[in-house]
């Protein structure tokens, strides 16, 4: 008897396409924290940089561009002076808030406390 015959179709399980797409975007380093920082409301680029310890300006810019291309973030320019750029979640981005709240609660219950920076 082959392995396939012993396990039937259960052995051929594959990850759901939706989960794959979500983690291709949100699974990238820094993306989740950026979305989490924007959940309460818009933020200027400099404030995002301060809110996500360890992220470089280049990486923040790249991740924000990806989130905008995915339709989760909108970039808005305040003409100033001084010229300032802010970011806010779109309706689709804001719809992630319940999932992020659940993940936050799960982390509190199931992940050991780390040495994360913060306010």
GIMO-V726937 format. One record per pair of residues at least 4 apart in sequence whose C-alpha atoms are under 8 Angstrom apart, sorted by the first residue. I is the first residue (numbers start at 1). J is the second residue. If there is no record, write none. Layout:
# GIMO-V726937
I,J + I,J
This chain:
# GIMO-V726937
1,5 + 1,6 + 2,6 + 3,7 + 4,8 + 4,9 + 4,11 + 7,11 + 8,12 + 9,13 + 15,19 + 15,20 + 16,20 + 17,21 + 18,22 + 19,23 + 20,24 + 21,25 + 22,26 + 22,27 + 23,27 + 23,28 + 24,28 + 25,31 + 25,67 + 26,31 + 26,32 + 27,31 + 27,32 + 28,32 + 30,34 + 30,52 + 30,55 + 30,60 + 30,63 + 31,35 + 31,63 + 31,67 + 32,36 + 33,37 + 33,52 + 34,38 + 34,48 + 34,52 + 35,39 + 35,89 + 35,93 + 36,40 + 36,97 + 36,100 + 37,48 + 37,51 + 38,42 + 38,43 + 38,87 + 38,88 + 38,89 + 39,89 + 39,94 + 39,97 + 41,88 + 41,89 + 42,86 + 42,87 + 42,88 + 42,89 + 43,47 + 43,48 + 43,86 + 43,87 + 43,88 + 44,48 + 44,84 + 44,85 + 44,86 + 44,87 + 45,49 + 45,84 + 45,85 + 45,86 + 45,87 + 46,50 + 47,51 + 48,52 + 49,53 + 49,55 + 49,56 + 49,57 + 49,60 + 51,118 + 53,117 + 53,118 + 55,59 + 55,60 + 56,60 + 57,61 + 58,62 + 59,63 + 60,64 + 61,65 + 62,66 + 63,67 + 64,68 + 64,73 + 65,69 + 66,70 + 67,71 + 67,72 + 67,73 + 68,72 + 68,73 + 68,74 + 68,75 + 71,90 + 71,92 + 71,93 + 72,89 + 72,90 + 72,91 + 72,92 + 72,93 + 72,94 + 73,87 + 73,88 + 73,89 + 73,90 + 73,93 + 74,87 + 74,88 + 74,89 + 74,90 + 75,85 + 75,86 + 75,87 + 75,88 + 76,85 + 76,86 + 76,87 + 77,83 + 77,84 + 77,85 + 77,86 + 78,83 + 78,84 + 78,85 + 78,86 + 79,83 + 79,84 + 80,84 + 89,93 + 89,94 + 90,94 + 91,95 + 92,96 + 93,97 + 96,100 + 97,101 + 98,102 + 99,103 + 100,104 + 101,105 + 102,106 + 103,107 + 104,108 + 105,109 + 106,110 + 106,111 + 107,111 + 107,112 + 108,112 + 108,113
